[in-house]
Structure formats: structure tokens, C-alpha cells
Amino acid sequence: MVCLRFVAVLSVIFASGACGSETTAFRPTDKADDNDHAGPPGAVYDVEIDGLSVAQVRVWSSGGYISATDQPATHLGFEIHNAGARPLVFDTRALELTVFDVGRAALAPTRLTTMAPLGPAEITVAPHATIVRAAYFRIPVRPRGIDTMRLRWSVRYGDERYLQVTSFVRDDDGPVIEHPTLIDAAAPRS
């Protein structure tokens, strides 16, 4: 199910390691995948609605970095596989990232700046297809000023909504993509 080819391409394009005091990695704190892929560790969720397994969603971060415009930012990735018989909707307007300092105090709000590839706010995933999307957030402080992050996301299957929170912790020894660029994560995969 994991789009190994896409993740491997990302790793080759972006691999730079944690270099410099301005970058850091963020790793999920729950539901970690089994490392059968290249790239950063992710959290994997089996989505069940009304007792039916309708999707598997993998969520990861390629780290915090300073953007080309000298703004602190972070990347969050999503791989969504629709295991159901009906379309699944990923609503990017529902994405909410909260960041916390080492004392667990919430910092100023983040802002979603870009989704890649560009497209509608509601992304439809066809039955038995897989999509990969990247979300880029502006963060209120330099990446190493953040101790933890909490990402709220959801998918909709018919009239039912699945809501999930994925937590991340700063990992200064983890791999970092220092200056991610927007690449076409392209068409849905089946």
C-alpha cells in the first residue's frame, strides 16, 4: 500500500540530513509505521467508519526549516489509500496545526500556506486509489523553538467524518529536508 516509489523519490530529491541550527526533524509519537519505506517515520491509521475499514492514512513530517523567504516553516505529508467502495474526501480546509514550546505552552497560531500539488480544497480519493499530498505551514518561531506539534486532520466517507489528531515531537537527530520544494506529487495512484 505504501507508495515506496514516491517516498524514495522524495528522499533522493530532499535528503540533506539535519544540518545547521535552524532545522530539525519532527517524528510522530503514536502509531508508527514499520519502517518498510524510505523517508521520515510516519504514523499510520486504519480508518473505520460504521464498522467498515474504509481507508489507511499515513502522516509524517519532513521537518522544520527556514524557507527561501527566510520564514520558519514545516512540512506535513499525507498518503491516503481509499479501501472502500465509495469516494473518500480529504478536506484540506480542516487541517489545523498547533505548536508548543518545551514548557508545553501553545505558541502563536500556524498558517497553512500551500498544498502540493495544487488543487481543490476538497480532494476526492477514488475507491481503491492512493494519493499523496504535502502541506506546508508557516510556524511562529524558528523550528528548534518548537518541542511538539499537534496536527488535526479528517477524511469524509459519504456523510460520515473521521477526525484524527497526530502528535509529533522534535527530534534533532532525525532526517530533515532543509528546503522542500513543491513538486507534483501527481495523479492518484491505484
JOVEN-V505457 format. One record per residue. N is the residue number from 0. RES is the residue in one small letter. PHI is phi in degrees with one decimal (* if undefined). OMEGA is omega in whole degrees, 0 to 359 (none if undefined). D_CENTER is the distance of its C-alpha to the mean C-alpha in Angstrom with 2 decimals. Layout:
n=N res=RES phi=PHI omega=OMEGA d_center=D_CENTER
n=N res=RES phi=PHI omega=OMEGA d_center=D_CENTER
//
This chain:
n=0 res=m phi=* omega=183 d_center=16.78
n=1 res=v phi=-65.6 omega=180 d_center=14.17
n=2 res=c phi=-79.1 omega=184 d_center=14.20
n=3 res=l phi=-58.1 omega=182 d_center=15.70
n=4 res=r phi=-61.0 omega=181 d_center=17.13
n=5 res=f phi=-63.8 omega=181 d_center=14.03
n=6 res=v phi=-63.9 omega=179 d_center=12.34
n=7 res=a phi=-64.6 omega=178 d_center=15.84
n=8 res=v phi=-62.7 omega=178 d_center=16.25
n=9 res=l phi=-58.7 omega=181 d_center=13.19
n=10 res=s phi=-61.5 omega=180 d_center=14.69
n=11 res=v phi=-66.9 omega=182 d_center=18.07
n=12 res=i phi=-66.8 omega=191 d_center=17.20
n=13 res=f phi=-102.2 omega=190 d_center=15.26
n=14 res=a phi=-55.1 omega=178 d_center=16.76
n=15 res=s phi=-144.3 omega=181 d_center=18.59
n=16 res=g phi=70.7 omega=179 d_center=18.34
n=17 res=a phi=-78.2 omega=182 d_center=18.45
n=18 res=c phi=-123.9 omega=178 d_center=21.32
n=19 res=g phi=102.4 omega=185 d_center=22.66
n=20 res=s phi=-81.7 omega=182 d_center=22.56
n=21 res=e phi=-93.3 omega=183 d_center=20.08
n=22 res=t phi=-112.1 omega=173 d_center=16.97
n=23 res=t phi=-160.1 omega=177 d_center=15.29
n=24 res=a phi=-95.5 omega=172 d_center=12.62
n=25 res=f phi=-127.7 omega=179 d_center=10.57
n=26 res=r phi=-120.2 omega=180 d_center=10.56
n=27 res=p phi=-67.6 omega=182 d_center=10.00
n=28 res=t phi=-100.1 omega=181 d_center=13.43
n=29 res=d phi=-140.7 omega=175 d_center=13.85
n=30 res=k phi=49.5 omega=183 d_center=13.95
n=31 res=a phi=-61.6 omega=177 d_center=13.22
n=32 res=d phi=-73.0 omega=186 d_center=13.53
n=33 res=d phi=-93.6 omega=176 d_center=16.86
n=34 res=n phi=57.4 omega=177 d_center=16.02
n=35 res=d phi=-92.7 omega=182 d_center=17.44
n=36 res=h phi=-143.7 omega=174 d_center=15.20
n=37 res=a phi=-85.3 omega=176 d_center=14.96
n=38 res=g phi=100.4 omega=184 d_center=12.20
n=39 res=p phi=-64.3 omega=176 d_center=10.34
n=40 res=p phi=-65.3 omega=181 d_center=10.68
n=41 res=g phi=-131.6 omega=173 d_center=8.34
n=42 res=a phi=-101.9 omega=183 d_center=9.34
n=43 res=v phi=-118.0 omega=182 d_center=11.05
n=44 res=y phi=-123.3 omega=172 d_center=12.60
n=45 res=d phi=-93.1 omega=185 d_center=15.77
n=46 res=v phi=-88.7 omega=176 d_center=16.18
n=47 res=e phi=-119.2 omega=176 d_center=19.86
n=48 res=i phi=-129.9 omega=182 d_center=21.65
n=49 res=d phi=53.5 omega=177 d_center=25.41
n=50 res=g phi=79.1 omega=180 d_center=25.62
n=51 res=l phi=-104.9 omega=173 d_center=24.15
n=52 res=s phi=-78.3 omega=185 d_center=21.20
n=53 res=v phi=-110.6 omega=182 d_center=19.44
n=54 res=a phi=-163.9 omega=167 d_center=15.98
n=55 res=q phi=-127.0 omega=183 d_center=13.70
n=56 res=v phi=-124.3 omega=175 d_center=9.94
n=57 res=r phi=-111.1 omega=182 d_center=7.84
n=58 res=v phi=-127.2 omega=180 d_center=4.53
n=59 res=w phi=-148.2 omega=174 d_center=4.42
n=60 res=s phi=-125.6 omega=174 d_center=5.25
n=61 res=s phi=-93.3 omega=173 d_center=8.01
n=62 res=g phi=104.8 omega=176 d_center=9.99
n=63 res=g phi=-102.5 omega=185 d_center=12.06
n=64 res=y phi=-154.1 omega=174 d_center=14.72
n=65 res=i phi=-102.9 omega=184 d_center=17.51
n=66 res=s phi=-71.1 omega=178 d_center=17.20
n=67 res=a phi=-61.4 omega=178 d_center=20.17
n=68 res=t phi=-96.9 omega=177 d_center=21.52
n=69 res=d phi=65.0 omega=178 d_center=21.59
n=70 res=q phi=-106.1 omega=174 d_center=19.01
n=71 res=p phi=-68.4 omega=185 d_center=16.64
n=72 res=a phi=-149.6 omega=173 d_center=13.00
n=73 res=t phi=-144.7 omega=180 d_center=9.53
n=74 res=h phi=-114.8 omega=172 d_center=6.51
n=75 res=l phi=-132.2 omega=183 d_center=2.76
n=76 res=g phi=-112.7 omega=180 d_center=2.61
n=77 res=f phi=-134.2 omega=169 d_center=4.55
n=78 res=e phi=-119.6 omega=186 d_center=8.07
n=79 res=i phi=-119.9 omega=177 d_center=10.54
n=80 res=h phi=-110.2 omega=178 d_center=14.13
n=81 res=n phi=-85.4 omega=180 d_center=16.87
n=82 res=a phi=-95.5 omega=184 d_center=19.58
n=83 res=g phi=-93.4 omega=182 d_center=21.81
n=84 res=a phi=-96.3 omega=179 d_center=24.74
n=85 res=r phi=-119.0 omega=177 d_center=23.61
n=86 res=p phi=-60.5 omega=177 d_center=20.89
n=87 res=l phi=-116.5 omega=181 d_center=17.60
n=88 res=v phi=-118.9 omega=174 d_center=16.05
n=89 res=f phi=-105.3 omega=184 d_center=12.48
n=90 res=d phi=-97.3 omega=183 d_center=13.45
n=91 res=t phi=-69.9 omega=177 d_center=11.29
n=92 res=r phi=-68.7 omega=181 d_center=14.13
n=93 res=a phi=-86.8 omega=180 d_center=13.31
n=94 res=l phi=-67.4 omega=180 d_center=10.04
n=95 res=e phi=-141.2 omega=180 d_center=11.37
n=96 res=l phi=-113.4 omega=176 d_center=10.40
n=97 res=t phi=-115.4 omega=181 d_center=13.44
n=98 res=v phi=-117.9 omega=186 d_center=14.34
n=99 res=f phi=-131.7 omega=177 d_center=17.40
n=100 res=d phi=-86.7 omega=185 d_center=20.01
n=101 res=v phi=-63.7 omega=177 d_center=21.82
n=102 res=g phi=-86.3 omega=180 d_center=24.17
n=103 res=r phi=69.0 omega=176 d_center=21.44
n=104 res=a phi=-83.9 omega=177 d_center=22.33
n=105 res=a phi=-67.6 omega=178 d_center=19.83
n=106 res=l phi=-90.8 omega=179 d_center=19.65
n=107 res=a phi=-54.6 omega=183 d_center=20.06
n=108 res=p phi=-60.3 omega=173 d_center=17.54
n=109 res=t phi=-90.8 omega=178 d_center=14.48
n=110 res=r phi=-141.2 omega=174 d_center=14.30
n=111 res=l phi=-68.5 omega=182 d_center=11.84
n=112 res=t phi=-102.7 omega=185 d_center=13.59
n=113 res=t phi=-154.8 omega=167 d_center=12.27
n=114 res=m phi=-113.8 omega=178 d_center=10.43
n=115 res=a phi=-129.3 omega=354 d_center=11.12
n=116 res=p phi=-69.6 omega=178 d_center=13.26
n=117 res=l phi=-64.9 omega=180 d_center=15.21
n=118 res=g phi=176.1 omega=181 d_center=16.51
n=119 res=p phi=-68.6 omega=179 d_center=17.36
n=120 res=a phi=-67.0 omega=176 d_center=15.54
n=121 res=e phi=-101.1 omega=183 d_center=16.05
n=122 res=i phi=-101.6 omega=180 d_center=14.81
n=123 res=t phi=-90.6 omega=177 d_center=17.15
n=124 res=v phi=-109.7 omega=182 d_center=16.51
n=125 res=a phi=-65.9 omega=177 d_center=19.98
n=126 res=p phi=-53.5 omega=177 d_center=21.37
n=127 res=h phi=65.2 omega=177 d_center=20.62
n=128 res=a phi=-106.9 omega=178 d_center=18.23
n=129 res=t phi=-128.8 omega=174 d_center=14.69
n=130 res=i phi=-122.7 omega=174 d_center=12.32
n=131 res=v phi=-126.8 omega=180 d_center=9.36
n=132 res=r phi=-134.1 omega=178 d_center=7.67
n=133 res=a phi=-121.2 omega=176 d_center=6.16
n=134 res=a phi=-114.4 omega=179 d_center=6.28
n=135 res=y phi=-114.8 omega=181 d_center=8.69
n=136 res=f phi=-115.7 omega=167 d_center=10.33
n=137 res=r phi=-80.9 omega=180 d_center=13.85
n=138 res=i phi=-112.2 omega=190 d_center=14.59
n=139 res=p phi=-78.7 omega=181 d_center=18.22
n=140 res=v phi=-138.0 omega=175 d_center=19.18
n=141 res=r phi=-57.2 omega=186 d_center=18.90
n=142 res=p phi=-53.3 omega=182 d_center=15.96
n=143 res=r phi=-78.4 omega=172 d_center=18.49
n=144 res=g phi=-84.4 omega=180 d_center=19.67
n=145 res=i phi=-105.2 omega=177 d_center=16.66
n=146 res=d phi=-95.8 omega=180 d_center=17.14
n=147 res=t phi=-140.0 omega=176 d_center=14.43
n=148 res=m phi=-132.6 omega=176 d_center=11.53
n=149 res=r phi=-130.3 omega=182 d_center=11.12
n=150 res=l phi=-107.7 omega=176 d_center=8.48
n=151 res=r phi=-104.5 omega=181 d_center=10.45
n=152 res=w phi=-145.9 omega=179 d_center=9.59
n=153 res=s phi=-153.0 omega=171 d_center=12.16
n=154 res=v phi=-130.9 omega=180 d_center=13.70
n=155 res=r phi=-123.8 omega=178 d_center=17.40
n=156 res=y phi=-125.6 omega=187 d_center=19.92
n=157 res=g phi=65.5 omega=179 d_center=23.28
n=158 res=d phi=-92.9 omega=183 d_center=24.16
n=159 res=e phi=-98.2 omega=180 d_center=22.08
n=160 res=r phi=-114.5 omega=174 d_center=18.76
n=161 res=y phi=-106.9 omega=180 d_center=16.44
n=162 res=l phi=-112.5 omega=182 d_center=14.76
n=163 res=q phi=-140.1 omega=172 d_center=12.48
n=164 res=v phi=-118.4 omega=177 d_center=11.54
n=165 res=t phi=-113.0 omega=180 d_center=9.27
n=166 res=s phi=-101.3 omega=179 d_center=10.92
n=167 res=f phi=-128.8 omega=175 d_center=10.43
n=168 res=v phi=-122.9 omega=179 d_center=13.57
n=169 res=r phi=-65.9 omega=181 d_center=14.59
n=170 res=d phi=-136.1 omega=185 d_center=15.80
n=171 res=d phi=-64.4 omega=179 d_center=18.15
n=172 res=d phi=-97.8 omega=182 d_center=19.10
n=173 res=g phi=-80.8 omega=179 d_center=15.77
n=174 res=p phi=-71.4 omega=181 d_center=14.86
n=175 res=v phi=-127.8 omega=170 d_center=13.71
n=176 res=i phi=-96.0 omega=190 d_center=13.16
n=177 res=e phi=-66.5 omega=181 d_center=15.71
n=178 res=h phi=-133.3 omega=180 d_center=15.74
n=179 res=p phi=-59.5 omega=174 d_center=13.00
n=180 res=t phi=-113.9 omega=180 d_center=14.67
n=181 res=l phi=-79.9 omega=177 d_center=13.79
n=182 res=i phi=-114.9 omega=181 d_center=14.66
n=183 res=d phi=-79.1 omega=176 d_center=15.36
n=184 res=a phi=-74.3 omega=164 d_center=12.94
n=185 res=a phi=60.7 omega=192 d_center=15.96
n=186 res=a phi=-68.4 omega=175 d_center=17.55
n=187 res=p phi=-56.2 omega=179 d_center=16.70
n=188 res=r phi=-104.6 omega=176 d_center=17.52
n=189 res=s phi=-123.2 omega=none d_center=19.98
//
